[in-house]
Amino acid sequence: MSEEQQPRGPMSALAISMVKNEADIIEACVRHNLHFVDLFVVIDNGSTDGTRQILEALRAEGLPLLIIDDPVFGYFQSEKTTEVYRRVVPVFQPELVYLLDADEFIRAPDRLALESVLRRVSIGGQALLPWMTHIPAPQSTTQQMLEDPLGGAPWRRKREEPLYYKAVIRRNPQDDDTLVVEQGNHAIRMSDGRSVPTVTIQGAHVAHLPVRTVDQVNVKAINGWHAYMVRNRTCHFPGQGTQWQLLYERVTRGSGIQRSDITTVALDYAQTPRAGAARTLAEDAVRDPMTPRYGQLRHLSLGRHDALSKVALSMEQHLSDEFRGASQNAMGELMDLATVAHALRAFYIGRLVTPQGPWESGLQRVAPEMQSVKIDQAEGVFAPELDVPSIEAVAPRLVAGVARCVVTWLPAGHDGHLLAQILSTWAAYGWEADMMQTLSLRALATYGDVRRGGLVLRRIDPSRADKAPAVREALVAMASQPFRWTDPQPQVVEYPLQALSLRPAA
């Protein structure tokens, strides 16, 4: 049997999405697309409609989700997604990276069938999945669209005019620092001008549901165009987001959008205006129902679905961010508050032991739900740069059944030998590295010490005891690999993408 004929397992894959106020569809999107990827990375751009709460509930179920807080208003999708790619991908090291939006669903016979096609893409190249827009059935109610969005949209456009694509990257590690995600996630390019090998995929596509209900499309039009207005003040890209501008003008200065308009709005979305007869379901769509992979949706009650409150709360969040005081200089310290808080929240820590001084006051500011307590009362411990003697002093004082996690990182310049010692010492006291949370900590980190040596530990799970040695070996192997990272200036980091400094132009 030739190498090409050898049976192959799935390629390692992750998806990156930037979302805002997608409570009506985010659960379906995550559950469905996790049938094709191993990790879903979601950049939450200041959602105020329950999107974040739904994501947290999905993560609490054990789904492989990395949630990145992004409070900066404005549709800086290219800049933010590119930065997330450069942070997350080198840490998790997937073979494939899907660039998706919350209203997009991979449609393929199954994962292995799709990946058999994607293997033909050159390493360092991109595959383009055709974008096919689905149309809500005229009789679909708002409740039906919430409970089963794909089932409520069994029609799709016959023709895409123009046809757009969504990019899937076959990663080349050497490109991690130069790869740029284009606005809209439709393609990638290289910042040094090199061409990107590109393959257009046949036999699979991305099902796109941009128009679902009246309230949803009204909010999409208002919040979406406001976000583009902010971006264009900074980046000066007139013409981007035209479909949102047209809908915004219709909502605010035109006839508005009613339930009877949803079919036409969906047919016309992001399409070249047609002269003469309007697009119709009978002439311009085909019934092509798609089998969903999300099952029953469990967390819809966590979302706000009325348009007025979603628009109002979004503007409230924007104004609060605009007038929030700038982060304090860390006086030479590299303080990754956002990253530490994220790791602790993954374990729902309410009582915390942390170093006194700037770290303690900083965490109280970004995570006020966490209370500083004595070590024998602590659910979580944050202690940077613990060496072996420090571990031997701290670990016996952590009360079993109370303490659930430890967040730390190794001293600068550590090697695999020191890491092996530290992991073995923790193991002797009943603690093991949590691989998912450790990699998440490193991926979100702004500074090199945390990115290279970050550790999140949890109590040893007897049911997973056989996997612990493999985790330790993998982390030790990572410690011996070349490491490249340039730290930004010392600052108090209150959200992961803060170093991008994306703010509207004055």
C-alpha positions in Angstrom: 0.0 0.0 0.0 1.4 3.4 -1.0 1.8 6.3 1.4 -1.1 8.0 -0.4 -3.3 5.0 0.2 -2.5 4.7 3.9 -5.6 5.5 6.1 -5.2 8.8 7.7 -6.8 10.4 10.8 -8.1 13.9 11.1 -5.7 16.8 10.6 -5.3 19.0 13.6 -7.5 22.1 13.1 -8.9 25.2 14.8 -11.3 27.9 13.8 -11.1 31.6 14.5 -14.2 33.8 14.7 -14.7 37.4 15.7 -18.3 37.9 17.0 -20.5 40.6 18.4 -24.1 40.2 19.6 -24.7 36.8 18.0 -26.7 35.2 20.9 -29.3 33.9 18.5 -26.8 31.7 16.5 -23.5 31.4 18.3 -24.4 28.1 20.1 -25.4 26.5 16.8 -22.3 27.8 15.1 -19.9 26.5 17.8 -21.6 23.1 18.2 -21.8 22.5 14.5 -18.4 23.5 13.4 -16.7 21.6 16.3 -17.5 18.5 14.2 -14.7 19.8 11.8 -12.2 21.4 14.2 -10.5 20.6 17.5 -10.6 24.1 19.0 -12.9 27.1 18.4 -11.2 30.4 19.1 -13.8 33.2 19.6 -12.9 36.9 19.8 -15.9 38.5 21.6 -16.0 42.1 20.5 -17.9 43.5 23.5 -21.1 41.5 23.1 -24.0 42.8 25.3 -26.7 40.4 24.3 -25.7 37.3 26.2 -23.3 35.9 23.6 -20.5 35.8 26.1 -22.7 34.0 28.7 -23.6 31.4 26.1 -19.9 30.9 25.2 -19.1 30.5 28.9 -21.9 27.9 29.3 -20.5 26.0 26.3 -17.0 26.0 27.8 -18.4 24.8 31.1 -19.8 21.8 29.2 -16.3 20.9 28.3 -16.3 22.1 24.7 -12.9 23.2 23.4 -13.4 26.9 23.4 -10.9 29.8 23.8 -12.7 33.0 24.4 -10.8 36.3 23.9 -12.2 39.5 25.4 -12.1 42.4 22.9 -13.9 45.5 24.3 -12.7 47.9 21.5 -15.6 49.1 19.4 -15.0 49.2 15.7 -14.9 46.5 13.0 -11.2 46.0 13.0 -11.6 42.3 11.9 -8.4 42.1 9.8 -6.2 43.5 12.5 -7.7 41.6 15.4 -7.9 38.2 13.6 -4.4 38.5 12.3 -3.1 39.3 15.9 -5.0 36.3 17.3 -3.7 34.1 14.6 -0.1 35.1 15.4 -0.7 34.5 19.1 -2.8 31.4 19.2 -1.6 29.4 16.2 2.1 29.0 17.1 1.0 27.8 20.6 -1.6 25.2 19.5 0.2 24.4 16.2 -2.7 23.2 14.1 -2.3 22.0 10.5 -5.5 23.8 9.4 -7.0 27.1 10.4 -10.6 28.0 9.4 -11.6 31.6 9.3 -15.3 31.8 10.0 -18.0 34.1 11.2 -20.8 33.3 13.7 -23.4 32.9 10.9 -21.3 30.4 8.9 -21.5 26.6 9.0 -19.1 24.2 7.3 -21.0 22.0 4.9 -19.2 18.8 3.9 -20.0 15.0 3.9 -17.8 14.7 7.0 -14.5 15.8 8.4 -12.3 13.2 6.8 -13.9 13.8 3.4 -13.3 17.5 3.6 -9.7 17.1 4.8 -8.9 14.6 2.0 -9.5 17.6 -0.3 -7.6 20.1 1.9 -4.5 17.8 1.9 -4.1 18.8 -1.7 -3.4 22.4 -0.7 0.2 23.3 -0.5 1.7 23.9 3.0 1.5 27.6 3.4 -1.4 27.9 1.0 -5.1 28.6 1.4 -8.2 26.8 0.4 -11.2 28.8 -0.6 -14.6 27.4 0.5 -17.5 28.9 -1.6 -20.0 31.0 0.3 -23.6 29.9 -0.2 -26.3 32.0 1.4 -29.3 30.4 2.9 -32.7 32.0 3.0 -35.3 31.7 5.8 -38.5 30.0 4.8 -41.3 32.5 4.6 -43.3 30.6 7.2 -40.4 30.3 9.7 -41.1 32.1 12.9 -38.6 33.9 15.1 -38.7 31.0 17.6 -38.1 28.5 14.9 -35.1 30.4 13.7 -33.7 30.6 17.2 -34.2 26.9 18.0 -33.0 25.5 14.6 -31.5 28.2 12.4 -30.5 25.8 9.6 -33.8 24.0 9.7 -35.6 27.4 9.4 -33.5 28.3 6.3 -33.9 25.4 3.9 -33.5 27.6 0.8 -30.3 28.9 -0.7 -29.5 31.3 -3.5 -29.1 29.6 -6.9 -26.4 32.1 -7.8 -24.0 34.2 -5.8 -23.5 37.5 -7.6 -20.6 37.9 -6.8 -19.4 34.6 -5.3 -17.4 35.1 -2.1 -15.2 32.6 -0.3 -14.0 31.8 3.2 -10.4 30.9 3.7 -8.9 27.8 5.2 -5.2 28.0 5.9 -2.8 25.0 5.6 -0.3 26.3 8.1 3.4 26.8 7.5 5.0 27.7 10.8 7.5 29.9 9.0 4.6 32.2 7.9 3.2 32.8 11.3 4.8 36.3 11.7 4.0 37.5 8.2 0.5 36.1 7.5 -2.3 38.7 7.3 -6.0 37.9 7.4 -7.9 40.1 5.0 -11.0 42.0 6.2 -14.0 39.7 6.1 -12.0 36.5 6.5 -12.3 35.9 2.7 -8.6 35.4 2.1 -5.1 35.8 3.4 -1.9 37.5 2.2 1.7 37.8 3.2 2.9 41.1 4.6 6.2 40.7 2.7 4.4 40.5 -0.7 4.9 36.8 -1.3 2.1 35.1 -3.2 -0.1 32.6 -1.4 -0.8 29.3 -3.2 -4.6 29.1 -3.5 -7.0 26.3 -4.3 -10.8 26.7 -4.8 -12.6 23.8 -3.1 -15.3 21.8 -4.9 -17.7 19.5 -3.1 -17.8 21.5 0.2 -18.9 25.0 1.0 -19.8 27.4 3.9 -23.5 27.8 4.5 -24.1 31.5 5.3 -27.1 32.7 7.3 -26.6 36.5 7.5 -30.3 37.3 7.6 -32.5 35.4 10.1 -35.1 37.5 11.9 -36.3 41.1 11.8 -34.7 42.0 15.1 -31.4 40.3 14.2 -31.0 42.1 10.9 -32.0 45.5 12.3 -29.3 45.1 15.0 -26.8 43.9 12.4 -27.5 46.9 10.3 -27.2 49.5 13.1 -24.3 48.1 15.1 -22.5 46.7 12.1 -22.4 50.0 10.2 -21.5 52.0 13.3 -18.6 49.7 13.8 -17.5 50.2 10.2 -17.8 54.0 10.6 -15.4 53.8 13.5 -13.0 51.6 11.5 -13.1 53.9 8.5 -12.2 56.9 10.7 -9.0 55.1 11.5 -8.1 53.0 8.5 -9.7 55.0 5.7 -11.1 52.1 3.7 -14.3 53.6 2.1 -16.5 51.0 0.5 -16.0 48.3 3.1 -19.2 47.0 4.7 -21.4 48.3 1.9 -24.1 45.7 2.6 -24.4 47.0 6.2 -24.5 50.6 5.0 -27.4 49.9 2.6 -29.3 48.1 5.4 -28.6 50.9 7.8 -29.9 53.5 5.4 -33.1 51.4 4.9 -33.6 51.0 8.7 -32.9 54.6 9.7 -34.0 56.6 6.7 -36.0 54.3 4.5 -39.0 52.1 4.8 -37.5 49.9 7.5 -37.5 46.1 7.5 -40.6 44.0 8.2 -41.1 40.3 8.5 -42.4 40.2 4.9 -39.1 41.7 3.7 -36.8 39.0 5.2 -36.7 36.8 2.1 -35.8 39.7 -0.3 -33.2 41.1 2.2 -31.6 37.7 2.4 -31.6 37.2 -1.4 -30.0 40.7 -1.9 -27.5 40.6 0.9 -23.9 41.3 -0.3 -25.1 41.0 -3.9 -24.7 43.3 -6.9 -28.0 45.3 -7.3 -30.1 43.9 -10.0 -31.8 46.1 -12.6 -35.4 45.3 -13.4 -37.3 42.6 -11.5 -36.4 42.0 -7.9 -35.0 38.7 -6.7 -37.6 36.2 -5.6 -37.6 32.8 -3.8 -39.2 31.1 -6.8 -36.7 32.4 -9.4 -33.5 32.9 -7.5 -33.4 30.2 -4.8 -33.4 26.5 -4.6 -34.6 24.3 -1.8 -31.5 22.6 -0.4 -31.9 21.8 3.3 -28.8 21.3 5.3 -28.5 18.7 8.1 -27.4 20.5 11.3 -24.8 19.0 13.5 -25.6 21.0 16.6 -28.4 19.0 18.1 -30.7 20.6 20.7 -29.6 24.1 21.7 -29.5 24.5 25.4 -28.6 28.0 26.2 -30.8 30.3 24.2 -32.4 31.6 27.4 -29.1 33.3 28.3 -29.5 35.6 25.3 -31.2 39.0 24.7 -33.0 38.9 21.4 -34.9 42.2 21.2 -33.4 44.8 19.0 -33.8 47.9 21.1 -32.0 46.5 24.2 -29.2 45.1 22.0 -28.6 48.4 20.2 -28.8 50.4 23.5 -26.5 48.1 25.4 -24.0 48.1 22.6 -23.7 51.8 22.6 -23.5 51.9 26.4 -20.6 49.5 26.2 -18.9 51.6 23.6 -19.3 54.8 25.6 -18.1 53.2 28.8 -15.0 52.0 27.0 -14.4 55.4 25.4 -14.3 57.2 28.7 -12.5 54.5 30.6 -9.2 55.7 31.9 -6.1 54.5 30.1 -4.3 51.6 31.7 -1.6 52.5 34.1 2.1 52.0 33.2 3.4 49.0 35.0 6.5 50.8 36.2 8.8 48.4 34.4 6.7 45.3 35.2 5.1 43.2 32.5 1.7 42.7 34.0 -0.5 40.3 32.0 -3.7 40.8 34.1 -6.1 39.7 31.4 -4.3 36.4 30.8 -4.2 35.5 34.5 -7.8 36.5 35.0 -8.9 34.4 32.0 -7.1 31.3 33.4 -8.7 31.7 36.9 -12.2 32.3 35.5 -11.9 29.0 33.6 -12.1 27.3 37.0 -14.7 29.7 38.4 -12.4 31.0 41.1 -14.0 33.2 43.7 -11.4 33.0 46.5 -7.8 33.6 45.5 -4.3 33.8 46.9 -2.1 36.2 44.9 1.1 38.2 45.5 0.5 41.4 47.4 1.2 44.7 45.7 0.5 45.6 42.0 -0.7 42.1 41.0 -3.2 41.9 43.8 -4.7 45.4 43.2 -4.6 44.8 39.4 -6.6 41.6 39.6 -9.1 43.1 42.0 -9.7 45.8 39.3 -10.1 43.4 36.3 -11.7 40.5 38.2 -13.6 42.1 41.2 -15.5 38.8 41.7 -12.3 37.3 43.1 -11.7 37.8 46.8 -8.2 37.7 48.3 -8.1 35.1 51.1 -5.6 33.0 53.1 -4.1 30.0 51.4 -6.0 27.4 53.4 -9.3 29.0 52.1 -8.2 29.5 48.5 -9.9 28.0 45.5 -7.1 29.3 43.3 -3.5 30.4 43.6 -1.7 32.8 41.4 2.0 32.8 42.0 4.4 33.7 39.2 7.9 32.2 38.9 7.5 29.4 41.5 10.7 27.4 41.8 10.9 23.9 43.4 11.5 25.1 47.0 8.6 27.5 46.7 6.3 24.7 45.4 7.3 22.5 48.3 6.4 25.3 50.7 3.1 26.2 49.1 1.6 22.9 47.8 1.1 21.2 51.2 -0.9 24.1 52.4 -3.5 23.9 49.6 -6.6 22.2 51.0 -7.9 19.3 49.0 -11.5 19.8 47.8 -11.1 23.6 48.1 -8.1 24.5 45.9 -8.9 23.8 42.2 -6.2 25.5 40.2 -2.7 27.1 40.3 -1.6 29.7 37.7 2.1 30.3 37.5 5.0 30.6 35.0 8.6 29.5 35.1 11.6 31.9 35.5 12.9 33.4 32.4 15.5 31.3 30.5 14.2 28.0 31.9 14.8 24.8 30.0 13.1 21.4 29.7 15.1 20.0 32.6 13.8 22.6 35.1 10.2 22.3 33.7 10.4 18.5 34.2 11.5 19.0 37.8 8.7 21.5 38.5 6.0 19.3 37.0 7.3 16.2 38.9 7.3 18.2 42.2 3.7 19.3 41.6 2.7 15.8 40.7 4.1 14.6 44.0 1.6 16.8 45.8 -1.3 15.7 43.6 -1.3 18.3 40.9 -1.0 18.0 37.1 -0.8 20.4 34.2 -4.1 21.2 32.4 -3.0 21.1 28.8 -5.9 23.1 27.3 -5.8 25.8 29.9 -2.0 26.0 29.9 -1.9 26.4 26.1 -4.7 29.0 26.4 -2.7 30.9 29.0 0.3 31.0 26.7 -1.7 31.9 23.6 -3.4 34.9 25.2 -0.3 36.2 26.9 1.3 39.5 25.8 4.7 38.9 27.3 7.3 36.2 26.4 7.9 34.8 29.9 4.2 33.8 30.2 4.0 32.6 26.6 7.0 30.3 27.0 6.7 29.2 30.6 3.0 29.6 31.6 1.4 26.7 33.5 -2.1 26.1 34.7 -2.4 23.2 37.1 -5.3 21.3 38.5 -5.9 18.4 40.9 -4.9 15.1 39.4 -7.9 13.4 38.0 -7.6 9.6 38.7 -9.6 8.8 35.6 -7.0 10.6 33.4 -3.9 9.4 35.3 -2.7 7.5 32.2 -2.6 10.8 30.2 -0.6 12.8 32.7 2.9 11.5 31.6 2.1 12.4 27.9 1.1 15.9 28.9 4.3 16.4 30.9 6.4 15.0 28.0 4.7 17.3 25.5 5.3 20.4 27.7 8.9 19.5 28.2 9.4 19.0 24.5 7.9 22.5 23.9 10.4 24.0 26.3 13.3 22.8 24.1 11.8 24.3 20.9 13.0 27.7 19.5 11.0 30.6 20.9 10.5 33.9 19.1 8.6 36.8 20.6 9.1 40.5 21.0 7.6 42.1 24.1 5.7 45.3 23.8 6.4 48.1 26.2 5.7 47.4 29.9 2.1 48.0 30.7 -0.9 46.8 32.7 -2.7 44.5 30.2 -6.4 44.5 30.9 -7.6 42.8 27.7 -5.5 40.4 25.5 -5.4 42.6 22.3 -4.5 45.8 24.2 -1.0 46.1 22.6 -2.7 46.6 19.2 -3.8 50.1 20.4 -6.8 50.1 18.0 -8.6 53.3 18.7 -10.7 55.6 16.5 -8.9 58.5 15.0 -9.6 61.9 16.6 
